[in-house]
Amino acid sequence: MNCSSKIYFIIIIFFNLILIKALREPKLRGDENLTKYSMYTYDENDNFVERYDLTFNNETHHFNEYTSLFFLQKVKYIILYNNEDIDKKEEDINTLVFWNVSTLSLFYSVAMYINVFPYWYSHLKKKNETFRLRIDSVGWYDNANMDICKNNNKTPCPDLIILGTNQLMTRYYKDDILILNNYFKDYFKETGKSFESLLNKYSYYEYRFNDNWLAVPLLTEFEVLRFNITTFNNCINDGYDLKYPPPLDDYWGSNYKKTWTWEKAFEYAKIISECTKKPGLTLLNKDNEEMVFFVTLCQSLGIPFLSEDEFTNLKKCGFRNKNYIDKLLILKDLAENKYIESWFDQDEIKDWQNSLYERKVFKWNNTIINEPKKFINGMLLDTIFNIGKYNDIKTAYIPGTSSYLGGTGIIITKKSKFPSQAFELIKILIDEKYPYLIDLNISFTPYENIPGQLCSNLYKKNKKELCNDLLQYNGTFPYYYNINNITNVLYLTHLQDETDNSNKGIFININNSKDPILIHLLQNDIFICDNEASFINKTITYYDKYELEIPLNNNNTLILHSMIDVMKMNIEQSNEALCKVYENTLKIAKPIGFPFLNFPEINNIATKSPISLMFAHLMYKHNNTGSFYEIMNECCDIIDDSLIPYCTDTKDIKFKFSECDPKSQKMKIEFLNCKTKINDGLIKNHECYFLPRKNIKAIVLEVFSIIAFIIEILLIIIVIKNRKHRCIYISGLKFMIFLQLSSIILNVSSWFWIGRLLNYKCTLKVWLTIIGITGLICSYSLKSEMIISVYRNSDITKTNYKDKKYFIFIILPVIQIVLLLLWTITNEGIEIREDYLNNIGEYQYSSCSIGNESILNGIFIINYVLLILSIIMSYRGRNIPDEFNDSKKIFTVSLISILLLTICYISVINKIQSFYPKFVFVIVIILISLVVDLIFVGSKILTIYNINFFKSSNPVVVINNSDKTSSSLNSFST
């Protein structure tokens, strides 16, 4: 509100309060002390200034001193007491803290709320609760942005805060707002009225977010059209084709929304510009007014200003479609020819034009005088708060089918110590039994059928009073009527009762009429205003705006329409006419974000001012200015970016992963419904769920595996080539080949851990890992058992030793194969798993399925059994002489195999998403299998090639040369 508006606002409040009559509402009876209060004022340094004694008037529901407090200056906050409580200790009285939008120089806004205190105090007193009320002048900005209730309440902690609808989300995302849903449910139980049903049609959208009530509406703001009737008359006299905008001219018909359109308004702006050589259309000098104008235009043209992505729920520019841009082409002529008054700072425009192109944020030139009388040349989009009256400034319907709707509400803070008591105060504020909602609103409140100050008395008038208002001007005036589809004119002389100036009437002079039907039906006579038209009582009554109902006889009446609203003259616009405009405009007024409920990013659009940049292109142009379509698409780009919230302010983050980067083995997190900022604490990249082949770890793993594979193949070749060598023959050719094949299989399994996940790879790596580790254990376990038996010179021939000892190491692996087949049949190969990223949300990723974990556990239990048998056998050979060194090796390898088997088990079973531990595990598996291979085979090869790194010269010393011993040694060799 500008300064002149505030003065008008105060004057209206003052005179309305003087005219307030006693109403039939509850009064504070029975206790004189409930009418005596004190108000203590404090300055900006928190110093006490003055005490004011206040007396509450039960008839007016205001303090008697109320209007005298309007003009107090430099008051930072006040504290209201009932006089009984002034001397109470701090701990014996509770304080409700109320933050208002007033400043140190505007106390009248605080004064409007103090009248609620007595009723609220009395209500709580009955519950044995004693309160005082503190109201702080904090201002619009700090009300929305100052930190509250932080650091153990070292910051201020108000209970109630007044906020504009465009500020609610700022507090919501600071987690400062108490959700009011439960309080509204209790309100419904108490009153039988749902809160939604109380509100005007579109006010509902302003105070909710995600089906949560954030605030209680208190004040309504919308825009109307003002126009300079003198300019219109001058241009009409000069021959220009202009009509007064509705409702001041019947030219537009009853369905004026279809005839008084923005296309017509822009045509009038052009005509007025040509007539007066000045812009014909002006926007209210208020930051972001150009956005309000553009959104109103879009809504009237059926163009969505915003739309919503179905997947991300992100709001985005709604008018990017070519068909919509074609409709908006009407702006091009308006702006390029300066039919709309510029709001830009011309120095800022010149700097922009002469610089490299940038998407500049233009601010309003606040040096423009913001007073209707001084700057309305033709038409002005104006707020209802500019209520100063000028003879040549009239109020009309805004063109099209929509107007801007804003407002103010009151929140309860989340950390309020007294939320229930705070809501009780709110209930009194909005109770229609009291005048407080009327005090706060100029024309209409956010609540259905509750008018504001200007219109409250008018809507209580009966038909007689409205008839008197229509006849307020003395003189003879033309009225027209329709009979048999023929329009005729009749002159009525307005009369005034000499004994009572408030009573009006008419004299019907049929001598001026040329209608024979009317001459037959009417006589020259006088009729007086009343609540009904009566031929017998000679009374007429109000029928509708500018219309009178007069009796023709006892059974028939005639509707006469005054031509006072269509006469080209400087007429006074009555409060009734203004309120009718306000009422009809409010019905079509919509929030900027309509049809969406309130959301915070709408303020970001205002901050980046894409609409101003669009108008700068159209009105002034830059070297980089493109076509109209390019300008509009650039505007949409800025809007889209503005509507993306920061992820730290988003409670339901949607995201996906980019393709895996082989070099870093990271996937970039792509946030779909929010954006990040530096040092916001959010993870920006996540490890890939597989190891890319081009990654350094994958390369190292493959190189290491290939080297091990080559070594193992070379060992097999050497063993086979020298199979008749005594060292190989005695050690057991089958044992060595089986051992090396097992190592190769275990090695090859590592290849399936690399690259993108595929079903067959997920299955084969488990098969190969289990077969490889089982083969290793069985190989050296059999070798150990034979060495011990040979050393002890057992009668193995007679007991068929070979078949008996092979049985356990054949049947258990066969069982494993069966279990693996069963596991494979029931396994999905690749499965989708879920995980959670801190402060971001849940996500899904692909991973090799573990399948039936019980089966896998059973398979590995068999391996552990085999390993335990191997350790037991090697332990039995602990006393064998050093010459039988294979036995010692087996014991060492068995111990190492505990680690190897455990790593294999963890690698197969674990659900760890990170590949780093898996990488280490696979390297260790390859390394251990190679070491085991070298322990058993390497020493034999050294012996074959006479490379002696060991003290003993023979791998096995045969201590008994009997035939049965020799045959026993050969049993595993052939």
Secondary structure as GFF3:
##gff-version 3
##sequence-region A 1 974
A	DSSP	alpha_helix	3	19	.	.	.	ID=ss1
A	DSSP	three_ten_helix	32	35	.	.	.	ID=ss2
A	DSSP	beta_strand	36	42	.	.	.	ID=ss3
A	DSSP	beta_strand	48	57	.	.	.	ID=ss4
A	DSSP	beta_strand	62	63	.	.	.	ID=ss5
A	DSSP	three_ten_helix	67	69	.	.	.	ID=ss6
A	DSSP	beta_strand	77	82	.	.	.	ID=ss7
A	DSSP	three_ten_helix	83	85	.	.	.	ID=ss8
A	DSSP	three_ten_helix	90	92	.	.	.	ID=ss9
A	DSSP	beta_strand	94	100	.	.	.	ID=ss10
A	DSSP	alpha_helix	108	114	.	.	.	ID=ss11
A	DSSP	alpha_helix	117	125	.	.	.	ID=ss12
A	DSSP	beta_strand	131	137	.	.	.	ID=ss13
A	DSSP	alpha_helix	140	145	.	.	.	ID=ss14
A	DSSP	beta_strand	160	164	.	.	.	ID=ss15
A	DSSP	alpha_helix	168	173	.	.	.	ID=ss16
A	DSSP	alpha_helix	181	191	.	.	.	ID=ss17
A	DSSP	alpha_helix	195	198	.	.	.	ID=ss18
A	DSSP	three_ten_helix	203	206	.	.	.	ID=ss19
A	DSSP	beta_strand	208	209	.	.	.	ID=ss20
A	DSSP	beta_strand	212	213	.	.	.	ID=ss21
A	DSSP	beta_strand	216	228	.	.	.	ID=ss22
A	DSSP	alpha_helix	229	237	.	.	.	ID=ss23
A	DSSP	three_ten_helix	250	252	.	.	.	ID=ss24
A	DSSP	alpha_helix	256	259	.	.	.	ID=ss25
A	DSSP	alpha_helix	262	276	.	.	.	ID=ss26
A	DSSP	beta_strand	281	283	.	.	.	ID=ss27
A	DSSP	alpha_helix	289	300	.	.	.	ID=ss28
A	DSSP	beta_strand	306	308	.	.	.	ID=ss29
A	DSSP	beta_strand	315	317	.	.	.	ID=ss30
A	DSSP	alpha_helix	322	327	.	.	.	ID=ss31
A	DSSP	alpha_helix	330	336	.	.	.	ID=ss32
A	DSSP	alpha_helix	346	353	.	.	.	ID=ss33
A	DSSP	alpha_helix	372	375	.	.	.	ID=ss34
A	DSSP	beta_strand	379	383	.	.	.	ID=ss35
A	DSSP	beta_strand	393	396	.	.	.	ID=ss36
A	DSSP	beta_strand	403	412	.	.	.	ID=ss37
A	DSSP	alpha_helix	419	430	.	.	.	ID=ss38
A	DSSP	alpha_helix	436	440	.	.	.	ID=ss39
A	DSSP	alpha_helix	453	456	.	.	.	ID=ss40
A	DSSP	three_ten_helix	458	460	.	.	.	ID=ss41
A	DSSP	alpha_helix	463	470	.	.	.	ID=ss42
A	DSSP	beta_strand	475	483	.	.	.	ID=ss43
A	DSSP	beta_strand	486	496	.	.	.	ID=ss44
A	DSSP	beta_strand	504	508	.	.	.	ID=ss45
A	DSSP	three_ten_helix	510	512	.	.	.	ID=ss46
A	DSSP	alpha_helix	516	521	.	.	.	ID=ss47
A	DSSP	beta_strand	525	529	.	.	.	ID=ss48
A	DSSP	beta_strand	539	544	.	.	.	ID=ss49
A	DSSP	beta_strand	547	551	.	.	.	ID=ss50
A	DSSP	beta_strand	557	562	.	.	.	ID=ss51
A	DSSP	alpha_helix	575	588	.	.	.	ID=ss52
A	DSSP	beta_strand	589	590	.	.	.	ID=ss53
A	DSSP	alpha_helix	602	608	.	.	.	ID=ss54
A	DSSP	alpha_helix	610	619	.	.	.	ID=ss55
A	DSSP	alpha_helix	628	642	.	.	.	ID=ss56
A	DSSP	three_ten_helix	647	649	.	.	.	ID=ss57
A	DSSP	beta_strand	655	657	.	.	.	ID=ss58
A	DSSP	beta_strand	666	671	.	.	.	ID=ss59
A	DSSP	beta_strand	685	687	.	.	.	ID=ss60
A	DSSP	alpha_helix	696	721	.	.	.	ID=ss61
A	DSSP	alpha_helix	726	731	.	.	.	ID=ss62
A	DSSP	alpha_helix	733	749	.	.	.	ID=ss63
A	DSSP	three_ten_helix	750	753	.	.	.	ID=ss64
A	DSSP	alpha_helix	759	791	.	.	.	ID=ss65
A	DSSP	alpha_helix	801	826	.	.	.	ID=ss66
A	DSSP	beta_strand	830	837	.	.	.	ID=ss67
A	DSSP	beta_strand	841	848	.	.	.	ID=ss68
A	DSSP	alpha_helix	853	876	.	.	.	ID=ss69
A	DSSP	alpha_helix	885	909	.	.	.	ID=ss70
A	DSSP	alpha_helix	916	933	.	.	.	ID=ss71
A	DSSP	pi_helix	934	938	.	.	.	ID=ss72
A	DSSP	alpha_helix	939	944	.	.	.	ID=ss73
A	DSSP	alpha_helix	963	970	.	.	.	ID=ss74
###
